[in-house]
Amino acid sequence: MSENTTSAKTFPANWLIAQDYNPNDHLMNLKGKEYLDVQNRLLWFIRDQRALIASGLATVPYIVRTECVEMDRERGWAHFKTRVRDVLGNEATMYGSEAMKDFPDYAEKASTKALGRALLALGYGAGMAPELEEGDRIVDSPVSRPNMVRQRPEGGRREPYSAPATPVSRAASGAEPAATDQQLASIRKLCATLGKPEPDAALTYAQAKDIIVQLSGEYQRARKAS
């Protein structure tokens, strides 16, 4: 063998996804808009990662890791998070929740939603995902939402949670299910970790879910910044 000859890495024939795979060929029409399902977002992502590994450009292993944040089988609700990192070091962590009243396989749907959103955050299908459109529910608008941490006044401290009287009284009267012990424990743990005051009022199930999503997002951002 010549001294200038180098041994190239080889992979099984079925390891590399066909380079002629085009996600545009798998777009669906969803309510009049183009949509790329999670299966094809994942296939697109893995194709790129394996191609980068085979070309020697990868700097780290790619990661797709989904975890259950909370699940209440009695009430039929699940909350998952997924962390996705590509071989170049870019990563995203996103969340997804679903209820049994909407999907009998709510746990699977929640985990798939978290995966799909994490892939979107890395650019896989971001232009073909109606679920990212806010519509009339603008997420960063200044409209106050019940039981969310209020913005810190100029030069002042962050105000604690303050649940409006109406939702609390409805929860107490049984019109809305109350927060579960597991939800409250999750909120206490997240508040302690973030150094935030705990909610000072009774919470409904839906209110507690919103707080957990918000605090979980803050926790992930704080970890990335550290």
C-alpha positions in Angstrom: 0.0 0.0 0.0 1.3 3.4 -0.9 2.3 5.7 2.0 0.0 8.4 0.6 -3.0 6.2 0.7 -5.4 6.8 3.6 -8.1 4.5 4.7 -11.5 6.2 4.3 -14.3 5.6 6.8 -17.0 3.4 5.3 -20.6 2.9 6.5 -23.2 0.2 5.8 -25.1 0.9 2.6 -28.4 1.5 4.4 -26.8 3.9 7.0 -26.7 7.0 4.7 -30.2 8.2 3.8 -30.5 8.8 0.1 -29.2 12.2 -0.8 -32.0 12.7 -3.3 -34.5 12.7 -0.4 -36.3 16.0 -0.7 -38.6 17.1 2.2 -40.5 19.2 -0.3 -41.8 16.0 -1.8 -43.5 15.1 1.4 -45.4 18.3 2.1 -49.1 17.9 3.1 -52.0 20.3 2.7 -53.3 21.2 6.2 -56.2 23.6 6.2 -54.9 25.2 3.0 -51.3 25.6 4.2 -48.2 23.5 3.5 -47.2 21.3 6.4 -44.3 18.9 6.9 -45.0 16.2 9.4 -42.7 15.3 12.3 -41.7 12.0 10.7 -40.2 13.8 7.7 -38.7 16.5 9.8 -36.8 13.8 11.7 -35.8 12.0 8.5 -34.5 15.2 7.1 -32.6 15.9 10.3 -31.0 12.5 10.4 -30.1 12.6 6.7 -28.1 15.8 7.3 -26.4 14.5 10.4 -25.2 11.3 8.9 -24.0 13.1 5.8 -22.0 15.5 7.9 -20.5 12.6 9.9 -19.6 10.8 6.8 -17.9 13.9 5.3 -15.9 14.4 8.5 -17.4 17.7 9.3 -19.2 16.7 12.6 -17.8 18.1 15.8 -20.1 16.4 18.3 -22.6 13.5 18.3 -26.2 14.4 17.4 -28.8 14.0 20.2 -32.5 13.4 20.1 -33.7 13.0 23.6 -37.4 13.1 24.8 -38.4 13.1 28.4 -41.7 13.1 30.3 -42.0 16.2 32.4 -45.3 15.4 33.9 -48.2 12.9 33.3 -51.5 12.7 35.0 -53.2 9.5 34.0 -56.3 10.1 36.1 -57.0 13.5 34.4 -55.6 12.4 31.1 -52.8 14.9 30.5 -49.2 14.7 29.5 -46.3 17.1 29.2 -43.0 16.2 27.4 -39.8 17.9 26.5 -37.3 17.1 23.7 -33.7 18.2 23.4 -32.2 18.0 19.9 -28.6 18.8 19.1 -27.0 18.6 15.6 -23.5 17.4 14.9 -22.3 21.1 14.6 -23.3 21.9 18.2 -26.6 23.7 17.6 -29.3 22.6 19.9 -32.9 23.3 21.0 -35.1 22.2 23.8 -38.9 22.4 23.3 -42.1 21.3 25.1 -45.4 19.7 24.1 -48.5 18.8 26.0 -51.8 17.1 25.1 -55.0 16.0 26.8 -56.9 12.7 26.5 -60.0 14.7 25.6 -58.3 15.7 22.3 -56.3 12.5 21.6 -56.7 9.0 23.1 -53.0 8.5 22.7 -52.3 11.8 24.4 -48.9 10.8 25.7 -47.5 9.8 22.3 -49.0 13.0 20.8 -47.3 15.2 23.5 -43.9 13.5 22.9 -44.3 13.9 19.1 -45.2 17.6 19.5 -42.2 18.2 21.6 -39.9 16.5 19.1 -41.5 18.4 16.2 -41.0 21.8 17.8 -37.4 21.1 18.7 -36.7 20.2 15.1 -38.5 23.3 14.0 -36.3 25.4 16.3 -33.2 24.0 14.4 -34.8 24.9 11.1 -36.2 21.6 10.0 -39.6 22.5 8.6 -39.8 26.0 10.2 -41.3 27.4 7.0 -43.8 24.6 6.8 -45.3 24.5 10.3 -48.7 26.2 11.0 -48.2 25.3 14.7 -45.7 28.1 15.0 -48.2 30.7 13.8 -49.6 32.7 16.6 -52.8 33.9 15.0 -54.7 36.0 17.4 -52.9 34.5 20.4 -49.7 36.7 20.3 -47.4 35.1 22.8 -45.3 38.2 23.5 -48.1 40.7 23.7 -48.4 42.8 26.9 -51.8 41.3 27.7 -51.7 39.8 31.2 -52.5 36.2 31.8 -53.7 34.6 35.0 -51.0 33.3 37.4 -48.1 34.3 35.2 -45.1 36.2 36.7 -45.6 39.9 36.0 -43.0 42.0 34.5 -40.6 43.7 37.0 -41.5 47.4 37.5 -38.7 49.9 36.8 -36.2 49.6 39.6 -38.4 47.3 41.5 -38.7 43.6 42.4 -40.5 41.0 40.3 -44.0 40.6 41.6 -45.2 37.2 42.8 -48.0 35.3 41.1 -51.4 36.7 41.7 -54.3 34.7 40.5 -57.5 36.6 39.6 -60.5 36.1 41.8 -62.7 34.6 39.2 -60.7 31.5 38.1 -59.9 30.8 41.8 -63.5 30.9 42.8 -64.5 28.7 39.9 -61.9 26.1 40.9 -63.1 26.2 44.5 -66.7 25.8 43.4 -65.8 22.7 41.3 -66.4 24.4 37.9 -62.8 23.8 37.0 -60.6 21.0 38.2 -58.0 22.1 40.8 -54.3 21.7 40.3 -52.9 18.2 41.1 -50.4 17.6 43.9 -47.9 16.6 41.3 -48.4 20.0 39.5 -48.0 21.9 42.7 -44.8 20.0 43.6 -43.4 20.7 40.2 -44.2 24.4 40.6 -42.6 24.5 44.1 -39.4 22.8 42.8 -39.1 25.2 39.8 -39.8 28.3 42.0 -37.1 27.2 44.5 -34.6 26.6 41.7 -35.3 29.9 40.0 -35.5 31.9 43.2 -39.1 32.9 42.5 -42.0 33.2 45.0 -44.6 30.5 44.9 -48.2 31.2 43.8 -50.1 32.7 46.7 -53.5 31.5 45.6 -55.4 28.3 44.7 -54.8 27.2 41.1 -56.8 25.4 38.6 -55.4 22.6 36.6 -55.1 24.7 33.5 -53.4 27.6 35.4 -50.9 25.3 37.0 -50.1 23.8 33.6 -49.4 27.3 32.2 -47.1 28.1 35.1 -45.2 24.9 34.7 -44.6 25.6 31.0 -43.5 29.1 31.7 -41.1 28.2 34.6 -39.7 25.2 32.6 -38.9 27.5 29.8 -37.2 30.0 32.2 -35.2 27.1 33.7 -33.9 26.0 30.3 -32.9 29.5 29.3 -31.1 30.0 32.6 -29.2 26.7 32.1 -28.1 27.8 28.6 -27.0 31.1 29.9 -24.9 29.6 32.7 
